[in-house]
């Protein structure tokens, strides 16, 4: 499974990378700091299973990125990450498969991955 992360927060990137490394799946993550690069690669790659997108405190609009992803024929789950729980309602409005608040909880992160992969991790 290929997982994309769109984020500019270096601590969050380290956390996600570390969580995937703990289960031996760091290799399935591609990290992007701008939406245009992510969208270009997303349209080329056909194996993307999930896209984690930061909401808030970025120079990109995570909700708009999610709308562009869901408008494609490719089916990838969108999971938002934010420091602001109030953004969850916006996330659900664009069809999010999940919403994780920071600080990231290991259990919730692994549960999100498990749901996407039928319990097999990535």
C-alpha positions in Angstrom: 0.0 0.0 0.0 1.3 3.5 -0.8 0.5 6.3 1.6 1.0 10.0 0.9 1.4 12.6 3.6 0.8 16.3 2.7 2.2 18.3 5.6 4.7 21.1 6.4 5.1 20.4 10.1 8.4 18.7 10.5 7.5 17.2 13.9 4.3 15.6 12.5 6.3 14.2 9.6 8.8 12.7 12.0 6.0 11.3 14.1 4.2 9.6 11.1 7.5 8.3 9.7 8.4 6.9 13.1 5.1 5.2 13.6 5.4 3.5 10.2 9.0 2.5 11.0 7.8 0.9 14.2 5.7 -1.6 12.1 8.4 -1.9 9.4 6.5 0.1 6.8 8.3 3.4 6.5 9.0 2.5 2.9 5.3 2.9 2.0 5.2 6.6 2.8 5.8 9.5 0.3 5.9 12.9 2.0 4.9 16.2 0.2 5.1 19.7 1.4 3.1 21.3 -1.3 -0.2 20.4 -2.9 0.8 20.7 -6.5 3.6 18.1 -6.2 1.3 15.7 -4.4 -1.5 16.1 -6.9 0.9 15.6 -9.9 2.3 12.4 -8.3 -1.1 11.2 -7.2 -2.3 11.4 -10.8 0.7 9.3 -12.0 0.7 6.7 -9.2 -2.1 4.1 -9.3 -1.5 2.4 -6.0 -2.2 5.1 -3.5 -4.3 3.7 -0.7 -4.4 6.7 1.7 -3.6 10.4 1.8 -3.0 12.1 5.1 -3.5 15.8 4.8 -2.9 18.5 7.4 -5.7 21.0 8.0 -4.6 24.4 9.2 -1.3 26.2 9.6 -0.1 25.6 6.0 0.2 27.5 2.8 -2.2 25.0 1.1 -5.9 24.4 1.6 -6.2 20.8 2.7 -9.9 20.7 2.0 -9.4 21.8 -1.6 -6.7 19.2 -2.1 -9.1 16.5 -0.8 -11.8 17.6 -3.2 -9.4 17.3 -6.1 -8.3 13.9 -5.0 -11.9 12.6 -4.6 -12.8 14.0 -8.0 -10.4 11.6 -9.7 -11.2 8.0 -10.7 -8.7 6.7 -8.3 -10.1 5.7 -4.9 -7.8 6.7 -2.0 -8.9 7.3 1.6 -8.4 10.8 2.9 -7.4 11.2 6.5 -6.9 14.6 8.0 -4.5 15.6 10.7 -5.0 18.8 12.7 -4.3 20.4 16.0 -7.9 21.8 15.8 -10.7 19.3 16.6 -13.2 21.8 15.3 -12.0 21.2 11.8 -13.4 17.6 12.0 -16.8 18.7 10.8 -15.2 20.3 7.7 -13.3 17.1 7.1 -16.4 14.9 7.1 -18.1 17.3 4.6 -15.5 16.5 2.0 -15.8 12.7 2.6 -12.9 12.1 4.9 -12.2 8.5 5.9 -10.7 9.7 9.2 -9.6 12.6 11.3 -6.7 12.5 13.7 -6.0 15.2 16.2 -2.5 16.1 17.5 -0.6 15.1 19.3 -1.0 12.0 17.2 -2.1 9.0 19.2 -0.3 5.8 18.2 -3.3 3.6 18.7 -5.6 5.8 16.6 -3.0 6.1 13.8 -2.6 2.3 13.7 -6.3 1.8 13.8 -6.7 4.1 10.8 -4.1 2.1 8.9 -5.7 -1.2 9.9 -9.1 -0.1 8.6 -7.6 0.8 5.2 -5.7 -2.4 4.8 -8.1 -4.9 6.2 -5.9 -5.4 9.3 -2.6 -6.1 7.5 -0.9 -2.8 8.0 0.6 -1.3 4.8 
